[in-house]
Amino acid sequence: MASDKQVTFVIVGGGIAGVTCAEQIASQFASDDVCLLTASPLVKTVTNFKQVSKTLEEFDVEEQPSSVLEEKYPNLKVIQSAVKLLRAKEHVSENGQTFHYKKLCICSGARPKLLTQDNPHVLGIRDTDSAQEFQKRLSKAKRIVVIGNGGIALELVYEVEGCEVIWAVKDRAIGNTFFDAGAAQFLIPSLEVDKKERSLPCKRARYTTDKTGDSRDYNLGSALGPDWHEGIELRGTEQNSSGVHIEYECEVDKIYTQQEFLQSQLDTNKSELGLWPAYVQLTNGKIYGCDFVVSATGVVPNTDPFLSGNNFELAGDHGLRVDDHMRTSEQDVYAAGDVCTAGWEPSALWQQMRLWTQARQMGWYAARCMAADVLEEPIELDFCFELFSHITKFFNYKVVLLGKFNAQGLGQDHELLVRCTKGQEYVKVVLTGGRMVGAVLIGETDLEETFENLILNQMDLSRYGEELLNPNIDIEDYFD
């Protein structure tokens, strides 16, 4: 008979949203029991946090043993176990042990959208185990095919050395989630330059765990850190860096094993393609042989373990719909991070993207909302949801995204100003009605704080025209 436990707060998920939420709640309610349930023996913690400006923040992500959290917060108990059953109406969560909670926050993240399930030649990269599996396979590979155009695909094609990369993207330009075609063209030359021998610094501590279960069980670990590729050598068998070949506006039509391909009726010169463990047929008709395929085609909110027997309202992307207090449609059940979808009317300058910064912000805000409810105090939507802002790094360039950086939802009613210095910086601002509503900054531009202020203040910039990006004008001093 499973033992019953009465707990004030239960948080599900050991990723950034869940750990941030658990830490915030445990520190605010030091005399209440807080339980963090996680499928992985390691948890993700925020380190080196830096508030760069009003809304921009930078931090590293470290994987740490759960004991680190328990030592820091005596009232926080981390239990390594996946949730098997949730009975939201009865406030009961089961994972072998039964928890009766007052408040529950689901932070179970998202799982990769795999091109195909159970194909040994297709690898998704989501957690530490799958990243290590990728490294192991890459060390024996001469050519890989990467499918996808998001953050992980961008990082991966740049970091891989000693292996030919065929990169298939469904869009007209790389990095469509983050950039326009101009920014993509600015970055492309970085793929063609031979990378100098680099040391492999590791910004975060690494812990290894005993392998339990199949590394293809992608529901297990929480997502990788933003610097996941640092400290692991991503090198194939070739001595020289073999380059990246991009196939635009296409997707995967079919993946063949060697045997299937040789027995197929395809109208192609099979001997010319050589012998490979797998073959990928793209929708543009081209076929490439490869050692394996990397599926980096986005993620799906990991809601499945919680739906049976409950009445959660799901958004169109299958995320748990939450209101502006991070509450789901089930009483006393909150959600944060990749598993949830913002169901409130967003600010004109904010949009949800399943990124590290938003996972941390949502976890922190969900904890404050649960606390406010318990203490019967009012709470307003946090300022971080006023303006979308994100700092990251692609192709070794600093990248800052602000507001409607890709003119999302603006239709034709906008104008763009662009300044580009090849190999150095790319600056784009989005204006509507003479007011700045978004920006993309690539390189060390030092413009992020000024542009953030101009977007938040909604100053009319019509009279400046293209002078706004004149490199001979110190815009920071001009608007300070």
Disulfide bonds with the S-S distance in Angstrom:
none
